[in-house]
Amino acid sequence: MNNFKNKYFDISKPVFIPAAIITFLFVSFTIIFNEQSEAVFSGFQAYMSRNFGWFISLSINYYLIFVLYLASSKYGKIRIGGKDAKPSFSKFSWVAMLFSAGMGIGLVYFSVAEPMLHFSHPIVKGASDVYKSRLAIRNTYFHYGFHVWGIYMLLGIALAYFTFNKGTSLSLKSTLIPLFGHRMNRWPGYLIDVIAVLATLFGLATSLGFGALQFSTGLSEYFGLENNTSLQVSSIIGITLIATISVVTGLNKGLKYLSNANIIIALIVFIFVLILGNTVRLIDGFVQSLGIYLSDLIELSLFRNQHGTAGSWFKGWSMFYWVWWISWSPFVGTFVARISKGRTIREIAIFGLVLPSVFSFLWMSVLGGTAINLQLDGNLDLASIVAQDSSIGLFKMLETLPFYEITAFVCIILVGTFFITSSDSGSLVVDMMTAGGKLNAPKGQKIFWAFMEGAIAIALLVGGGLTALQSASISTGFPFAIILVLVSLSLVKSLKHDEQLQLE
């Protein structure tokens, strides 16, 4: 028997048991051998970046092109769930949940930190401050723009189509049946689902780790607490408990309301900084940065910096981001599929690519642009501050604007709600994966995975900090990059086969 079910758990044993054991062993060894773990993580990250960066660069471009192909093709009109299927959520709630699951904490954490780090360590040596500032925003756009959402939408569309149009379970192995047949119902398929679970857990733990760092920094700045590992761990524990309550209430209650709240709070922060900052200058900066990003998009998409400092910029930035987002893709893709019944493939592709990307560009232009302006005007050396602690940049930028006590508190809440929705939606997805693709798992199982996500984030922070977080993403992101290519081929084969059946 491959399944086990009682009041508290409903599991697919070939997926749940290996994933739980590997996760438990990883957490244990990382905490017990924390000093050795950091060296192992750092070495592994350097090895993967050096030898497989070219494959990741080609892959993320392929994903985006594939999603654009689906949107513009005759397959774009196919409705998830059939012709008569109706959306389960309003368009606002749907987009809010897409955005909260897909970006969330990273967008808040790096809104000031990334532009300032690019400014301090530019991709072009010897550039003027003005040119460095332009490149800083452009490169930030690149890491939060269309390529990211291409990764998510590819898997989201594939999972949604196979689940609601073909009647398969909501699992990764189901998307590969057209390519590999019923082998996917044996150990090769279970192996892919285990990899998907681990990728979700480690990708999510990376985001939770960043969220804990910034949340504890916000508490330290606001309440005068000592910002140390104990505070970070306490933050993870506290927010994990809140997320557990949310995940138990279900998709249509806790998560939907929190996702809507995320967008509303983010819009309030965005509008506040836009109005109280130099509004015209920030709008001009957005228009200019968007033009630079679009005009340089092809060059950036294939940039490897192979002739500059051994490709260090690519390895330190783009490589990490791409594998982080790829490791998130089973989580976000499964979540996108779960909430997108009643939408067309074209609707998922276009809304999923454009709206979150444009919001990310606006967000980075206003918050990152304000930080850049402070640096260029000599009002605050944010570059030096962020170089010492990347989690503090947002709060130091807000200190230069009126009503700091209010805005700082609101941003702490924003980090917390993004933290909760990431953990909440991640638990929901892992539940489905380890239940064999069932859409609803028992509450005990949801609680188990919510706690496990928090434990992984704590282990990574204790056992190597940011280096461990980055390495965990890379370790699961690379194998999943290959799986995504196979999923795209399988989806096209299935779409063509279904079209042929309709013609007959």
C-alpha positions as CSV (number, residue, x, y, z in Angstrom):
1,M,0.0,0.0,0.0
2,N,1.4,3.4,-1.1
3,N,-1.1,5.4,0.9
4,F,-1.7,5.9,4.6
5,K,-4.7,7.7,6.0
6,N,-6.1,8.5,9.4
7,K,-7.7,11.5,11.2
8,Y,-4.5,13.6,11.1
9,F,-2.6,12.5,8.0
10,D,-3.4,11.5,4.4
11,I,0.0,10.7,2.9
12,S,1.6,9.1,-0.2
13,K,4.2,7.1,1.6
14,P,6.8,7.0,-1.3
15,V,6.8,10.8,-1.2
16,F,6.1,11.8,2.4
17,I,8.5,9.4,4.1
18,P,11.7,10.1,2.1
19,A,11.0,13.9,2.1
20,A,10.4,13.9,5.8
21,I,13.5,11.8,6.6
22,I,15.8,13.8,4.3
23,T,14.5,17.1,5.8
24,F,14.9,15.8,9.4
25,L,18.5,14.6,8.7
26,F,19.4,17.9,7.0
27,V,18.1,20.0,9.9
28,S,19.8,17.8,12.5
29,F,23.2,17.7,10.8
30,T,23.2,21.4,10.0
31,I,22.5,22.3,13.6
32,I,24.9,19.8,15.1
33,F,27.8,20.5,12.7
34,N,27.1,24.2,12.1
35,E,30.7,25.3,11.7
36,Q,31.5,22.6,9.1
37,S,28.1,23.2,7.4
38,E,29.0,26.8,6.4
39,A,32.2,25.6,4.6
40,V,30.3,22.8,2.8
41,F,27.6,25.2,1.7
42,S,30.0,27.8,0.5
43,G,32.1,25.3,-1.5
44,F,29.0,23.7,-3.1
45,Q,27.6,27.1,-4.1
46,A,30.9,28.0,-5.8
47,Y,31.1,24.6,-7.6
48,M,27.6,24.8,-9.0
49,S,27.9,28.4,-10.2
50,R,31.2,27.7,-11.9
51,N,30.2,24.6,-13.8
52,F,26.5,24.9,-14.4
53,G,25.7,28.6,-14.7
54,W,25.5,28.4,-18.5
55,F,22.7,25.9,-18.3
56,I,20.7,28.0,-15.8
57,S,21.1,31.1,-18.1
58,L,19.8,29.2,-21.1
59,S,17.0,27.6,-19.1
60,I,15.4,30.8,-17.7
61,N,15.3,32.3,-21.2
62,Y,13.7,29.2,-22.5
63,Y,11.0,29.2,-19.8
64,L,10.0,32.8,-20.6
65,I,9.9,32.2,-24.4
66,F,7.8,29.1,-23.8
67,V,5.2,30.9,-21.7
68,L,5.0,33.7,-24.3
69,Y,4.5,31.1,-27.0
70,L,1.6,29.6,-25.0
71,A,0.0,33.0,-24.5
72,S,0.2,33.9,-28.3
73,S,-0.7,30.4,-29.6
74,K,-4.1,28.8,-30.3
75,Y,-3.7,27.0,-27.0
76,G,-4.0,30.3,-25.1
77,K,-7.8,30.2,-25.3
78,I,-8.1,26.9,-23.5
79,R,-9.9,27.4,-20.1
80,I,-8.6,25.6,-17.1
81,G,-11.3,23.2,-15.9
82,G,-13.2,23.2,-19.2
83,K,-15.3,25.6,-21.2
84,D,-17.9,26.2,-18.5
85,A,-15.5,26.5,-15.5
86,K,-15.8,29.7,-13.4
87,P,-13.0,31.4,-11.4
88,S,-13.0,30.7,-7.7
89,F,-11.6,34.1,-6.8
90,S,-12.0,37.7,-7.9
91,K,-9.3,38.9,-10.2
92,F,-7.9,41.2,-7.4
93,S,-7.7,38.3,-4.9
94,W,-6.2,36.0,-7.6
95,V,-3.5,38.4,-8.6
96,A,-2.8,39.2,-4.9
97,M,-2.3,35.5,-4.1
98,L,-0.1,35.1,-7.2
99,F,2.1,38.0,-6.1
100,S,2.2,37.1,-2.4
101,A,3.2,33.5,-3.0
102,G,5.6,34.3,-5.9
103,M,7.6,37.2,-4.5
104,G,6.7,38.5,-1.1
105,I,9.6,38.7,1.3
106,G,12.3,39.0,-1.3
107,L,10.7,42.1,-2.7
108,V,10.7,43.8,0.7
109,Y,14.1,42.6,1.8
110,F,15.9,43.6,-1.4
111,S,14.0,46.8,-2.2
112,V,16.8,49.0,-0.8
113,A,19.5,46.4,-0.3
114,E,19.9,45.2,-3.9
115,P,20.2,48.6,-5.6
116,M,22.7,49.7,-3.0
117,L,24.8,46.6,-3.3
118,H,24.8,46.9,-7.1
119,F,25.9,50.5,-6.6
120,S,28.7,49.5,-4.2
121,H,29.9,46.6,-6.5
122,P,28.8,47.6,-10.0
123,I,28.8,45.2,-12.9
124,V,31.0,47.8,-14.8
125,K,34.2,48.8,-13.2
126,G,35.2,52.5,-13.1
127,A,31.7,53.8,-13.8
128,S,30.5,57.2,-12.6
129,D,28.0,57.4,-9.7
130,V,25.2,58.3,-12.0
131,Y,25.9,55.4,-14.4
132,K,26.2,53.0,-11.4
133,S,22.8,54.1,-10.2
134,R,21.2,53.4,-13.6
135,L,22.8,50.0,-13.8
136,A,21.8,49.2,-10.2
137,I,18.1,49.7,-10.8
138,R,18.3,48.0,-14.2
139,N,19.9,44.9,-12.7
140,T,17.4,44.8,-9.9
141,Y,14.5,44.9,-12.5
142,F,16.2,42.0,-14.2
143,H,16.2,39.8,-11.1
144,Y,12.5,40.6,-10.3
145,G,11.0,40.9,-13.8
146,F,9.6,38.8,-16.6
147,H,12.1,35.9,-16.3
148,V,11.1,35.1,-12.8
149,W,7.4,34.9,-13.6
150,G,8.1,32.9,-16.7
151,I,9.5,30.2,-14.4
152,Y,6.4,30.2,-12.3
153,M,3.8,30.4,-15.0
154,L,5.3,27.6,-17.0
155,L,4.8,25.1,-14.2
156,G,1.5,26.7,-13.0
157,I,-0.1,26.4,-16.4
158,A,1.1,22.8,-16.8
159,L,-0.1,21.7,-13.4
160,A,-3.4,23.5,-13.8
161,Y,-4.0,21.9,-17.2
162,F,-3.2,18.4,-16.2
163,T,-5.1,18.6,-12.9
164,F,-8.3,20.3,-14.0
165,N,-8.5,19.4,-17.7
166,K,-7.0,16.0,-17.7
167,G,-8.2,14.9,-14.3
168,T,-4.8,13.9,-12.9
169,S,-3.6,14.4,-9.4
170,L,-2.0,17.8,-8.6
171,S,1.6,16.5,-8.6
172,L,4.7,17.0,-10.7
173,K,4.9,13.4,-11.8
174,S,1.4,13.7,-13.4
175,T,2.7,16.4,-15.8
176,L,5.3,14.0,-17.2
177,I,3.0,11.1,-18.0
178,P,2.7,12.1,-21.7
179,L,6.5,11.8,-22.1
180,F,7.3,8.8,-19.9
181,G,4.0,7.0,-19.6
182,H,3.1,5.0,-16.5
183,R,6.7,4.9,-15.3
184,M,5.6,8.1,-13.5
185,N,3.3,5.9,-11.3
186,R,6.4,4.0,-10.0
187,W,9.6,5.1,-8.4
188,P,10.8,7.6,-11.1
189,G,7.6,9.6,-10.6
190,Y,7.9,9.4,-6.8
191,L,11.5,10.6,-7.0
192,I,10.4,13.7,-9.0
193,D,7.7,14.5,-6.4
194,V,10.3,14.1,-3.6
195,I,12.6,16.5,-5.4
196,A,9.7,18.9,-5.8
197,V,8.9,18.7,-2.1
198,L,12.6,19.3,-1.1
199,A,12.9,22.2,-3.6
200,T,9.8,23.8,-2.2
201,L,11.0,23.4,1.4
202,F,14.5,24.7,0.8
203,G,13.4,27.5,-1.5
204,L,10.8,28.6,1.0
205,A,13.2,28.3,3.9
206,T,15.5,30.7,2.0
207,S,12.7,33.3,1.9
208,L,11.7,32.7,5.5
209,G,15.4,33.2,6.5
210,F,15.6,36.5,4.7
211,G,12.2,37.5,6.2
212,A,13.4,36.6,9.7
213,L,16.6,38.6,9.3
214,Q,14.6,41.7,8.2
215,F,11.8,41.2,10.7
216,S,14.2,40.9,13.6
217,T,16.2,44.0,12.3
218,G,12.9,45.9,12.2
219,L,12.1,44.9,15.8
220,S,15.7,45.8,16.8
221,E,15.5,49.2,15.2
222,Y,12.0,50.0,16.4
223,F,12.1,48.6,20.0
224,G,15.8,48.9,20.7
225,L,16.3,45.1,21.0
226,E,19.6,43.4,20.4
227,N,19.5,41.9,16.9
228,N,21.1,38.5,17.3
229,T,20.4,34.9,16.3
230,S,18.1,34.4,19.3
231,L,15.8,37.2,18.1
232,Q,15.8,35.8,14.5
233,V,15.0,32.3,15.7
234,S,12.3,33.7,18.0
235,S,10.8,35.6,15.0
236,I,10.7,32.4,13.0
237,I,9.0,30.5,15.8
238,G,6.4,33.2,16.5
239,I,5.5,33.8,12.9
240,T,5.4,30.1,12.1
241,L,2.8,29.7,14.9
242,I,0.7,32.4,13.3
243,A,1.1,30.9,9.9
244,T,0.0,27.5,11.3
245,I,-3.2,29.0,12.5
246,S,-3.7,30.6,9.1
247,V,-3.1,27.4,7.1
248,V,-5.5,25.5,9.3
249,T,-8.3,28.0,8.5
250,G,-8.0,27.1,4.8
251,L,-7.4,28.7,1.4
252,N,-10.6,30.7,1.2
253,K,-10.2,32.4,4.6
254,G,-6.8,33.0,6.1
255,L,-4.6,32.9,3.0
256,K,-7.0,34.9,0.8
257,Y,-7.5,37.7,3.4
258,L,-3.8,37.8,4.2
259,S,-2.8,38.0,0.6
260,N,-5.2,40.9,0.0
261,A,-3.8,42.6,3.1
262,N,-0.3,42.2,1.8
263,I,-1.1,44.0,-1.4
264,I,-3.0,46.8,0.4
265,I,-0.2,47.4,2.9
266,A,2.5,47.3,0.2
267,L,0.5,49.9,-1.8
268,I,0.2,52.1,1.3
269,V,4.0,52.0,1.8
270,F,4.6,52.5,-2.0
271,I,2.3,55.6,-2.2
272,F,3.7,57.0,1.0
273,V,7.3,56.9,-0.2
274,L,6.4,58.1,-3.6
275,I,4.5,61.2,-2.3
276,L,6.9,62.1,0.5
277,G,10.0,61.4,-1.6
278,N,10.9,63.4,-4.7
279,T,7.8,62.3,-6.7
280,V,8.7,63.7,-10.1
281,R,12.3,62.4,-9.8
282,L,11.1,58.9,-8.9
283,I,8.6,58.8,-11.8
284,D,11.3,60.0,-14.2
285,G,13.6,57.3,-12.8
286,F,11.0,54.6,-13.3
287,V,10.4,55.6,-17.0
288,Q,14.2,55.7,-17.6
289,S,14.9,52.5,-15.8
290,L,12.2,50.6,-17.6
291,G,13.6,51.8,-21.0
292,I,17.1,50.8,-20.0
293,Y,15.9,47.4,-18.8
294,L,13.9,46.7,-22.0
295,S,16.6,47.8,-24.3
296,D,19.3,45.7,-22.5
297,L,17.0,42.7,-21.9
298,I,18.6,40.3,-24.5
299,E,22.1,41.2,-23.5
300,L,21.3,40.8,-19.8
301,S,19.5,37.5,-20.4
302,L,22.6,35.8,-21.6
303,F,25.2,37.8,-19.6
304,R,27.8,35.6,-17.9
305,N,30.6,38.1,-17.2
306,Q,32.9,35.4,-18.2
307,H,35.8,37.8,-18.9
308,G,35.4,39.8,-15.8
309,T,36.7,38.6,-12.4
310,A,36.0,35.0,-13.3
311,G,32.3,35.7,-13.7
312,S,31.9,36.8,-10.1
313,W,29.0,39.2,-10.7
314,F,26.9,36.6,-12.4
315,K,27.7,33.9,-9.8
316,G,27.0,36.2,-6.9
317,W,23.7,37.6,-8.2
318,S,21.9,36.1,-11.2
319,M,22.9,32.5,-10.6
320,F,21.7,32.7,-7.0
321,Y,18.4,34.4,-8.0
322,W,17.6,32.0,-10.9
323,V,18.1,28.9,-8.9
324,W,16.3,30.4,-5.9
325,W,13.3,31.2,-8.1
326,I,13.5,27.7,-9.8
327,S,13.6,26.0,-6.4
328,W,10.4,28.1,-5.6
329,S,8.7,27.0,-8.8
330,P,7.1,23.7,-7.6
331,F,5.7,25.7,-4.7
332,V,4.5,28.7,-6.7
333,G,3.5,26.6,-9.7
334,T,1.4,24.3,-7.6
335,F,-0.2,27.2,-5.8
336,V,-0.9,29.0,-9.2
337,A,-2.6,25.9,-10.5
338,R,-4.6,25.5,-7.3
339,I,-6.1,29.0,-7.5
340,S,-6.5,29.3,-11.3
341,K,-9.4,27.1,-12.2
342,G,-11.7,29.0,-14.5
343,R,-8.9,31.1,-16.0
344,T,-7.6,30.7,-19.6
345,I,-4.0,29.7,-20.3
346,R,-3.6,33.1,-22.0
347,E,-5.0,34.9,-18.9
348,I,-2.7,33.0,-16.6
349,A,0.3,33.7,-18.8
350,I,-0.3,37.4,-19.5
351,F,-1.6,38.4,-16.0
352,G,1.0,36.2,-14.3
353,L,3.9,37.7,-16.4
354,V,3.0,41.3,-16.6
355,L,1.2,42.5,-13.5
356,P,3.6,41.2,-10.9
357,S,6.6,42.3,-13.0
358,V,5.3,45.8,-13.4
359,F,4.4,46.1,-9.7
360,S,8.0,44.9,-8.9
361,F,9.4,47.5,-11.2
362,L,7.4,50.3,-9.6
363,W,8.2,49.1,-6.1
364,M,11.9,48.9,-6.8
365,S,11.9,52.3,-8.6
366,V,10.3,54.1,-5.7
367,L,12.0,52.4,-2.7
368,G,15.3,51.6,-4.4
369,G,15.2,54.9,-6.3
370,T,14.7,56.9,-3.1
371,A,17.8,55.1,-1.6
372,I,19.8,55.8,-4.7
373,N,18.8,59.5,-4.6
374,L,19.9,59.8,-1.0
375,Q,23.2,58.3,-2.0
376,L,23.8,60.6,-5.0
377,D,22.7,63.7,-3.1
378,G,25.1,62.9,-0.3
379,N,22.3,62.9,2.3
380,L,23.0,59.4,3.6
381,D,25.7,56.8,2.7
382,L,23.3,53.9,2.4
383,A,25.8,52.0,0.3
384,S,28.1,51.6,3.3
385,I,25.3,50.9,5.7
386,V,23.9,48.1,3.5
387,A,27.4,46.7,2.9
388,Q,27.5,46.0,6.7
389,D,24.0,44.7,7.1
390,S,21.7,44.3,4.0
391,S,18.6,43.8,6.2
392,I,18.7,47.3,7.6
393,G,18.7,49.4,4.5
394,L,14.9,49.8,4.2
395,F,14.6,51.1,7.7
396,K,17.5,53.6,7.4
397,M,15.9,54.9,4.2
398,L,12.6,55.4,5.9
399,E,14.3,57.3,8.7
400,T,15.0,60.1,6.3
401,L,11.3,60.6,5.6
402,P,8.5,62.0,7.8
403,F,6.5,59.7,10.2
404,Y,9.3,57.2,10.6
405,E,7.7,55.6,13.6
406,I,4.5,54.8,11.7
407,T,6.2,53.7,8.4
408,A,8.8,51.5,10.2
409,F,6.0,49.7,12.1
410,V,3.9,49.3,9.0
411,C,7.0,47.7,7.2
412,I,7.5,45.3,10.1
413,I,3.9,44.3,9.7
414,L,4.4,43.9,5.9
415,V,7.4,41.7,6.3
416,G,5.4,39.6,8.9
417,T,2.4,39.2,6.7
418,F,4.5,38.2,3.7
419,F,6.3,35.8,5.9
420,I,3.0,34.3,7.1
421,T,1.5,34.0,3.5
422,S,4.7,32.4,2.2
423,S,4.7,29.8,5.0
424,D,1.0,29.3,4.8
425,S,0.9,28.7,1.0
426,G,4.1,26.7,1.2
427,S,2.5,24.3,3.7
428,L,-0.6,24.1,1.6
429,V,1.5,23.1,-1.4
430,V,3.7,20.6,0.4
431,D,0.5,19.0,1.9
432,M,-0.8,18.4,-1.6
433,M,2.5,17.0,-2.9
434,T,2.9,14.6,0.0
435,A,-0.7,13.5,-0.1
436,G,-0.3,12.3,-3.7
437,G,-1.8,15.3,-5.3
438,K,-5.0,15.5,-3.3
439,L,-6.3,19.1,-3.1
440,N,-7.2,18.9,0.6
441,A,-5.1,17.3,3.3
442,P,-5.9,16.9,7.0
443,K,-5.0,19.6,9.5
444,G,-2.4,17.5,11.3
445,Q,-0.4,17.2,8.1
446,K,-0.6,20.9,7.5
447,I,0.7,21.6,11.0
448,F,3.5,19.2,10.5
449,W,4.9,20.8,7.4
450,A,4.4,24.4,8.7
451,F,6.6,23.5,11.7
452,M,9.1,21.7,9.4
453,E,9.5,24.8,7.2
454,G,10.3,26.9,10.3
455,A,12.8,24.3,11.5
456,I,14.6,24.3,8.1
457,A,14.8,28.1,8.2
458,I,16.2,28.0,11.7
459,A,18.7,25.3,10.9
460,L,20.0,27.3,7.9
461,L,20.4,30.5,9.8
462,V,22.2,28.8,12.7
463,G,24.3,26.6,10.4
464,G,25.7,29.2,8.0
465,G,23.5,32.3,7.6
466,L,23.0,33.7,4.2
467,T,25.5,31.4,2.6
468,A,23.6,28.4,3.8
469,L,20.3,29.9,2.6
470,Q,21.7,30.5,-0.9
471,S,23.3,27.0,-1.1
472,A,20.1,25.3,-0.1
473,S,18.3,26.9,-3.0
474,I,21.0,26.0,-5.4
475,S,21.1,22.3,-4.3
476,T,17.5,21.8,-5.2
477,G,17.1,24.4,-7.9
478,F,19.5,22.9,-10.4
479,P,17.8,19.4,-10.8
480,F,14.5,21.1,-11.0
481,A,15.7,23.3,-13.9
482,I,15.9,20.1,-15.9
483,I,12.5,18.9,-14.8
484,L,10.9,22.2,-15.9
485,V,12.2,21.7,-19.5
486,L,10.7,18.2,-19.5
487,V,7.4,19.5,-18.2
488,S,7.2,22.0,-21.0
489,L,7.8,19.3,-23.7
490,S,5.2,17.1,-22.0
491,L,2.6,19.9,-21.9
492,V,3.0,20.6,-25.7
493,K,2.7,16.9,-26.5
494,S,-0.5,16.6,-24.5
495,L,-2.0,19.8,-26.0
496,K,-1.3,18.6,-29.5
497,H,-2.7,15.2,-28.7
498,D,-5.9,16.6,-27.3
499,E,-6.3,18.9,-30.3
500,Q,-5.9,15.9,-32.6
501,L,-8.6,14.0,-30.7
502,Q,-11.0,17.0,-31.1
503,L,-10.4,17.0,-34.9
504,E,-11.2,13.3,-35.1
